Amino acid sequence: MLYIVAIGWMFVVVLMTVVEATAPNGSLLGAFFTFFLYGVIPLGLVLYLLGTPLRMKQQKTLQADADPHNAAVIPPDSSTDATR
């Protein structure tokens, strides 16, 4: 759902950028700033902040997998005798 909103927002920003670049009073510099100040920077910040819980969950999962103390204890196989 979040990506649909992000794609829609970037579509609107691209249209604003095109209008800024092609308008009689517009400029390419204005289009550049419109694209970055209305699109890339805010959207990057929002996606980064909303993706934080997922990154934290992945980090905890990786730490749990790497920690040998959290590994499941597998009981020794009773069919093999270690005294032989």
C-alpha positions as MATLAB code, in Angstrom:
seq = 'MLYIVAIGWMFVVVLMTVVEATAPNGSLLGAFFTFFLYGVIPLGLVLYLLGTPLRMKQQKTLQADADPHNAAVIPPDSSTDATR';
ca = [
       0.000    0.000    0.000;
       2.818    2.375    0.853;
       4.475    1.883   -2.510;
       1.271    2.750   -4.367;
       1.156    6.094   -2.549;
       4.866    6.660   -3.241;
       4.441    5.918   -6.955;
       1.421    8.217   -7.124;
       3.294   11.017   -5.366;
       6.278   10.690   -7.699;
       3.924   10.758  -10.705;
       2.513   14.070   -9.496;
       6.014   15.433   -8.840;
       7.197   14.407  -12.312;
       4.218   16.186  -13.847;
       5.015   19.293  -11.784;
       8.624   19.090  -12.970;
       7.588   18.825  -16.626;
       5.257   21.795  -16.278;
       7.991   23.829  -14.583;
      10.487   23.003  -17.320;
       8.147   23.705  -20.231;
       6.323   26.765  -18.882;
       7.147   30.110  -20.514;
       8.351   31.517  -17.187;
       9.831   28.208  -15.985;
      13.396   27.011  -16.091;
      15.330   23.776  -15.938;
      16.867   24.865  -12.645;
      13.382   25.367  -11.210;
      12.357   21.948  -12.524;
      15.427   20.395  -10.897;
      14.634   21.949   -7.521;
      10.960   21.048   -7.865;
      11.860   17.411   -8.474;
      14.286   17.155   -5.563;
      12.569   19.399   -3.005;
       9.033   18.098   -3.628;
       9.820   14.533   -4.630;
      13.115   12.827   -3.914;
      14.005   14.302   -0.519;
      10.562   14.103    1.174;
       9.750   10.701   -0.282;
      13.142    9.310    0.675;
      12.702   10.567    4.227;
       9.192    9.134    4.566;
      10.174    5.745    3.133;
      13.228    5.618    5.409;
      11.208    6.435    8.530;
       8.369    4.061    7.708;
      10.825    1.285    6.848;
      12.577    1.500   10.231;
      10.438   -1.163   11.983;
      11.105   -3.644    9.178;
      14.857   -2.993    9.289;
      14.863   -3.430   13.084;
      12.972   -6.712   12.784;
      15.432   -7.992   10.167;
      18.381   -6.927   12.321;
      16.986   -8.768   15.362;
      16.409  -11.874   13.247;
      19.984  -11.792   11.948;
      21.366  -11.298   15.451;
      19.275  -14.164   16.786;
      20.536  -16.428   13.998;
      24.158  -15.450   14.627;
      24.011  -15.889   18.420;
      25.057  -19.464   19.311;
      23.445  -19.238   22.762;
      19.999  -18.909   21.209;
      20.439  -21.998   19.039;
      18.044  -24.819   19.671;
      19.565  -27.639   21.687;
      19.446  -30.882   19.749;
      19.431  -33.946   22.012;
      22.069  -36.568   21.210;
      20.978  -39.480   19.114;
      20.270  -42.447   21.394;
      21.077  -44.987   18.683;
      24.783  -44.128   18.654;
      26.885  -45.091   21.640;
      29.782  -42.753   22.444;
      31.579  -45.357   24.619;
      32.498  -47.703   21.774;
];
